[in-house]
Amino acid sequence: MVRERLADYRDRVRGQLLAAFREEHTPNQVAASFAIGIFITAMPTGGLGIGLFFILISIWSWISKPAIFASVAVLNPFVKPLVYLGSFQVGALLLGSESVGSLDGTATESAWVAIKQLLLGNLIIATFLSAIGYVTVLHLTRAHRRRSRRRTGTSLLSILVGFFRRK
C-alpha cells in the first residue's frame, strides 16, 4: 500500500516535470517556478499555498504551471512531517532554545518558543530545499531539452532505414 502510494507520487511528479520541460518557458523559468513552489509548499501555510500558486500564476506569465504544482507532489504527506520536524530542530539549534517541554514558563510562553523555532527553522529549510530544487530542475530541464533536440534531428540514414522497418 505504501509502496504503491509512493510510486503514484513519483509518477505524478515525473509527469508534471516532463510537462514543464516541454513547455515554452526557459529552463531558468521552469527551475524558478519549481523553487518557488517548493518554498511555499515547505512553509506551514495550512494548505493556503496552493491558492497562492493560482495568484502567482495569474500575476506572472513566466511561471510554469506544471513546475510549480510538481512541488506539491514532491513535498507530499509522507515528507512534510519530516520537514516540520527538521524545521523545529534547526530553529531550536539557531535560537539556542531548550526543548519546549523543559521550559518552566506558561503554556503561552512554550507555544511562542515553539512557533519561533518552527518558523525560523522552516524558513531556513525551505530556502535550502528551494535552492536544491532550482539547481536540480535547471539541470534536468536542460538535459531533457538537449536529449529531445538530438532525437528530433533526423539523419539521412534514419530516413533510409525507416523504409525497411516493419509497421
N, C-alpha and C positions, 0 to 999 in steps of 0.2 A: 504494500500500500504506500509506504513512504517512498520507496524506490520509484514507483510509478508516478507519484506526485512530483518528485524531483525531476524525473525525465520530462514530465509535462512542462514544468517551469523552464527547463533547459531548452526544450523545443520552442517554447514561446519566445524566449529571449533571442534565440538564434533566428527565428522568423522575423522578429521585429528589427533586429540589427541588419539582417540581409535586405529588408525593405529600405532601411535607412541608407545602406551602402549604395543601393541602386537609384536613389533619389538624385535630383539635380543639384543638391546642396554640395558645397565644397567639403572636403574632408575635415577642415577645421570647424565648419558649422555643425557637421554631424557630431564630432567629438565634443564640441562645446555644449550642444543640446543634451547629449548624454550626461556630461559632467554636471550641468545644471539640474537635470533630473535626479541624479544620484545625490546631490547636495540637498535638494528639497525633500527627497524621499527619506534620507537618513535623519533629518530633523524630526523632532517629536511634534508633528503638526496635527496628529489625530485624524488623519485622512483628508485634511483640507489641502494637502499638497497637490492632489490631482486637480482640484478646482483651480489652483494657482497655475498648473500646467496649461489649462484652457485659456486663462487670462494672458499668459506669456505668449502662447501661440497666436492669439488674436492681435496682440500688440506688435510682435516682431515676426516678420515673414521669413527671416533667416533660420528660425528654429525648426529643426527636423522633428516632425510629429512622431514617427516610429522610434527615433533615437531617444527622445525624452520619455516616451512611455515604456521603452525597454528597461529603463532604470527601475520601474515599479516591479517588474518581474525579477530583476537581479536582487533587489532588497525585498525579498519575499517574506512571508510569515515565519519561515524557518530561520532566516538570517537576522531579521530585525531585532529579536530579543538579544542576540549576541552583540549587536551594535549598541543597544542601550546599556547592556552590562559593561561593555568596554568603555562606553562614554562615562558612566558613573565612576569607574575605576580611574580613568585618565583625569577626570575632574577632581577626584579626591587627591590624586598624586600632585596635580598642579596647584591646588589650593592649600595643600598641606593639611587637609582636614582629617580628623579622625573619622572612624566609622560612625555613621548616623546613629546606629544602635547604642553606641557607647557614650553619646552625649548626655549630660545631666540636665539639659535645658528642657523647656516645654516642647510639646508636640509641634507647635508652630515654628520654633527655632530649628528643630530637627528637620521639619519639612523644608524650611528655607535653605538649610545647608544642603539637603538632598537635591533640591531644584537647581541650586547654583552648580553643584558638582555635575549633575546631568547635562545642563545646558552648556557649560564650558567644555566639558569632555566631548559632548556631541558636536559642538562647533569644530573642534579640532579633528575629530574622526571624520566628520562629513567633508571637511576641506581635504583631508588626506585621501579619502575614497574618491572624491571628485577628481583630484589630480591624477590618481592612478587610472581612473576611468577615462579621463581625457586622453592620456598618453596611449592607453590600450586601444581605445576605439579609433583614434587617429591612425595608429599603425595598422589596425585591421581594415579600416576603410581604404587606405592607400594600397595595401596588399590585395584586397579584393578587386579593386578597380584595375590594378596592373594585370592581375590574372584574367580579368574579363576582357581587357583590351587584347591580350595575347590570343584568347580564344576566338574573338570575332574576326581577327585578321585571317582571311582565307588565302592559302597559298595555291599556286598552280597545281602542285602535287595533290593537295587535298581535293581540289575540284576534279582532277582526273580520276583519283581513287574513288571518288563519290559515285561515278558512273558504274563502277563494278560492285558496289555494295548491294547486299540483299535488302529488300524492303519489307 
